[in-house]
Amino acid sequence: MLVTLAVSGVLLFVIWQLATTRFSPESAELQQDLDFVSGELVIIKQRMTRLQARQVVVEREAEVLRHANRILRETESERQAELSRLQSELDFYRRLAGSGGAQSGLDVYRAEIVPTESGQVFRFILTLTQNIQRASMISGRVRIDIEGTLDNRPVKLRWAQISDGETPEPAYRFKYFQQLEGYLTLPNGFDPLRLSLTLESKNQRKPVVRNFDWANLMGN
């Protein structure tokens, strides 16, 4: 395209030079040259028009391909998310059924920490499960502790230090599964490292203790 434009510019200059030059009657040969150059200029203009039209088509084809690729990536992402969701549900029901020895009793299926608009307040979501083969009501409470550092010193915060001081520790009562939610308030300057959950129940001889890295919980 650039070469064509350059050639066109040269031809236009030549035609202008020839057109502004006074020829004698004997300059028939120069007139022939002028006619030839004019014809070449017409051909070049036609070629430029075709190239411009082709460029528009190519650009449209490229945009269609880019759009199709975006749709394919979005579709693949949605498919992977759906597969992940289905796999998570399958794992959940396998755990309830106790297939493959996945679970023998009360346990924490999932723990999630969700940030809020406040940098110190976090929402917690706990999913508790019990083997479906037991088929008996179970009840108790969840003790929540957070381990971390404060002023470069290791600190373990108890429920009374991370709640509003009036809300009791989360309690559960279910047969197969239950989800518990609430809020945690961390002191300024505290860097949380690990969430410790202790499930206490009269139905259990020993409490169930599960520890989770805080960074992993934030990534859920």
C-alpha positions in Angstrom: 0.0 0.0 0.0 2.8 2.5 0.9 4.7 1.6 -2.3 1.6 2.1 -4.4 1.0 5.5 -2.8 4.6 6.5 -3.4 4.4 5.5 -7.1 1.1 7.4 -7.5 2.7 10.5 -6.0 5.5 10.3 -8.5 3.2 9.8 -11.4 1.0 12.7 -10.4 4.1 14.9 -10.2 5.2 13.8 -13.6 1.8 14.4 -15.1 1.7 17.9 -13.5 5.1 18.7 -14.9 4.1 17.5 -18.4 0.7 19.3 -18.2 2.3 22.6 -17.3 4.9 22.4 -19.9 4.3 24.1 -23.3 4.9 21.8 -26.1 5.7 22.6 -29.7 3.7 21.0 -32.5 6.6 18.6 -32.9 6.3 17.2 -29.4 3.9 14.4 -30.3 6.2 11.9 -28.7 6.0 13.7 -25.4 2.2 13.8 -25.7 2.2 10.0 -26.1 4.3 9.7 -23.0 1.8 11.9 -21.1 -1.1 9.7 -22.3 0.8 6.6 -21.2 1.6 8.0 -17.7 -2.1 9.0 -17.4 -3.2 5.5 -18.2 -0.8 4.1 -15.7 -2.1 6.4 -13.1 -5.7 5.2 -13.8 -4.5 1.6 -13.4 -2.8 2.4 -10.1 -5.9 4.2 -8.8 -8.0 1.2 -9.6 -5.4 -1.1 -7.9 -5.5 1.2 -4.8 -9.3 1.0 -4.7 -9.2 -2.8 -4.9 -6.5 -3.0 -2.2 -8.5 -0.7 0.1 -11.6 -2.8 -0.4 -9.6 -5.9 0.4 -8.1 -4.3 3.5 -11.6 -3.6 4.8 -12.6 -7.2 4.2 -9.5 -8.5 6.0 -10.1 -6.2 8.9 -13.6 -7.4 9.2 -12.5 -11.0 9.0 -9.9 -10.4 11.7 -12.6 -8.8 14.0 -14.9 -11.8 13.5 -12.0 -14.2 14.4 -11.2 -12.2 17.5 -14.8 -12.2 18.5 -15.1 -15.9 17.9 -12.0 -16.5 20.0 -13.4 -14.5 22.9 -16.6 -16.5 22.8 -14.6 -19.8 22.8 -12.5 -18.7 25.8 -15.6 -17.6 27.7 -17.4 -20.8 26.9 -14.4 -22.9 28.0 -14.1 -20.9 31.2 -17.8 -21.4 31.9 -17.5 -25.1 31.2 -14.5 -25.5 33.5 -16.4 -23.6 36.2 -19.4 -25.9 35.8 -17.3 -29.0 35.9 -15.6 -27.7 39.1 -19.0 -27.0 40.7 -20.3 -30.5 39.8 -17.1 -32.1 41.1 -17.5 -30.2 44.4 -21.1 -31.3 44.7 -20.1 -34.9 44.0 -17.4 -34.8 46.6 -19.9 -33.3 49.1 -22.4 -36.1 48.6 -19.7 -38.7 48.7 -18.6 -37.4 52.0 -22.2 -37.5 53.3 -22.6 -41.1 52.2 -19.2 -42.0 53.6 -18.2 -43.7 50.3 -14.5 -44.7 50.1 -14.0 -43.9 53.7 -14.1 -40.2 53.0 -15.8 -39.4 56.4 -16.6 -41.4 59.5 -18.5 -38.8 61.5 -18.8 -35.1 62.3 -16.4 -32.9 60.3 -15.8 -29.5 58.6 -16.5 -29.9 54.9 -15.6 -26.3 54.0 -14.5 -23.1 55.7 -14.6 -19.7 53.9 -13.5 -16.2 54.9 -15.0 -13.3 52.9 -13.6 -9.8 53.3 -16.0 -6.9 53.9 -15.7 -3.1 53.3 -13.9 -2.9 56.6 -10.3 -4.1 56.6 -10.7 -5.6 60.1 -14.1 -7.3 59.7 -14.5 -10.6 57.9 -17.5 -12.9 57.3 -17.0 -16.6 58.0 -19.0 -19.4 56.4 -18.6 -22.9 57.8 -20.2 -26.1 56.3 -20.4 -29.0 58.7 -21.3 -32.5 57.7 -22.0 -35.9 59.2 -21.9 -39.4 57.7 -25.4 -40.1 56.4 -25.1 -43.7 57.7 -25.2 -42.4 61.2 -28.6 -40.8 60.6 -28.8 -39.3 64.1 -29.2 -35.7 65.2 -26.0 -34.1 66.5 -25.6 -30.8 68.3 -22.9 -28.7 69.9 -20.8 -25.6 69.4 -17.9 -24.5 67.3 -15.0 -22.8 69.0 -13.2 -20.4 66.7 -9.6 -19.3 67.3 -7.3 -17.2 65.1 -3.6 -17.5 65.2 -1.3 -14.7 63.9 1.1 -12.0 64.9 0.6 -8.6 66.6 3.5 -6.2 66.9 5.8 -9.0 65.7 4.7 -11.4 68.5 2.7 -14.6 68.0 -0.9 -14.2 69.3 -3.9 -16.5 69.5 -7.2 -14.7 69.6 -10.2 -16.3 71.3 -13.9 -15.9 70.4 -14.4 -13.1 72.9 -11.6 -11.1 71.3 -12.9 -11.5 67.7 -16.6 -11.1 68.3 -18.8 -8.2 69.5 -18.6 -9.6 73.0 -22.3 -10.4 73.1 -22.7 -13.0 70.4 -22.2 -16.6 71.7 -20.0 -19.0 69.9 -21.7 -20.6 66.8 -23.9 -23.5 67.7 -25.0 -26.3 65.4 -27.8 -28.9 65.3 -28.3 -31.1 62.3 -28.6 -34.6 61.0 -26.7 -34.5 57.7 -25.2 -31.1 57.2 -25.5 -27.4 58.3 -24.0 -24.1 57.3 -23.0 -21.5 59.9 -22.3 -17.9 59.2 -21.1 -14.9 61.2 -18.5 -12.1 61.5 -15.0 -11.8 62.9 -13.5 -8.5 63.9 -9.7 -8.5 64.1 -7.7 -5.9 66.0 -5.7 -3.2 64.2 -2.2 -4.4 63.3 -3.1 -8.1 63.7 -1.8 -10.3 60.9 -3.9 -13.6 60.7 -2.1 -16.7 59.7 -4.4 -19.7 60.7 -8.0 -20.4 61.5 -8.6 -23.1 64.2 -12.0 -24.7 64.5 -12.9 -27.0 67.3 -16.3 -28.9 67.1 -17.5 -29.9 70.5 -20.5 -32.1 71.0 -21.9 -34.4 73.7 -22.3 -37.0 71.0 -18.5 -37.1 70.4 -16.1 -38.5 72.9 -13.3 -36.2 71.5 -13.8 -32.8 69.9 -13.0 -32.5 66.1 -10.2 -30.0 65.5 -9.5 -28.6 62.1 -6.9 -26.0 61.1 -6.9 -23.9 57.9 -4.3 -21.5 56.5 -5.9 -18.0 56.4 -4.5 -17.2 53.0 -6.1 -20.3 51.5 -9.4 -19.4 53.0 -9.3 -16.0 51.5 -8.7 -17.6 48.1 -11.9 -19.6 48.1 
